[in-house]
Amino acid sequence: MLFLCLSRQEGEKVMKTKIFPILALIRSTIAQLLGGWDTALQTLILFMAIDYITG
């Protein structure tokens, strides 16, 4: 059991330190190439996130 917990924690660390920054770079590059994020799109994403969180 302890081995599974340790490997899971190491996997989460890899996700946070290596994979997430790479995904953020790719997403921001695509957004910039498509014209950036305007205020309406930011507002839409914000309210979609709030709706998803509150159910």
N, C-alpha and C positions, 0 to 999 in steps of 0.2 A: 504494500500500500504506500509506504513512504517513497519508494522509487517512482511510482506513478505521479505522486504529488510533485516531486522534484523535477521530473521531466516536463510536466505540464507548466510549472513555473518558468522553466528555461524556455519553453516554447512561446509563452506569453512575452517573455523578455525579448526574444528574437522578433516577434511581431511588432512590438513597440519601438524597437531601436532600428530595425532594418526595413521591414516591409511597409509599415505605415508611411514613413517619409518618402519612400519610392512612389507609392500610390498617390500621395499628396502632390508630388512633383509632376507626375503624369497628368493628374486631373487639372492642376493649375495651368499647365502648358496647353492643354486642350481648350480650357476656358479662355485663355489669352488669345489663342489662334482664332477662336470663334467670335471674338469681339469683346471679351471680358464680361464681367458681371455687372449689370446695371442695377439700379435700385429696385426696380420692379421684380427682377429675378431673385434678388436677395430677400425681399419681403415674402415672396412666394415660398421660397425654401424655408424660411423661418417659420411661417405659419404651418407649413406641411409638417415640420419637425414637432411643433407644439401639438398639432392634431394627433400625430402618431404617438407621442408620449402620453397624452391625456386619454387616449383611447377613443 
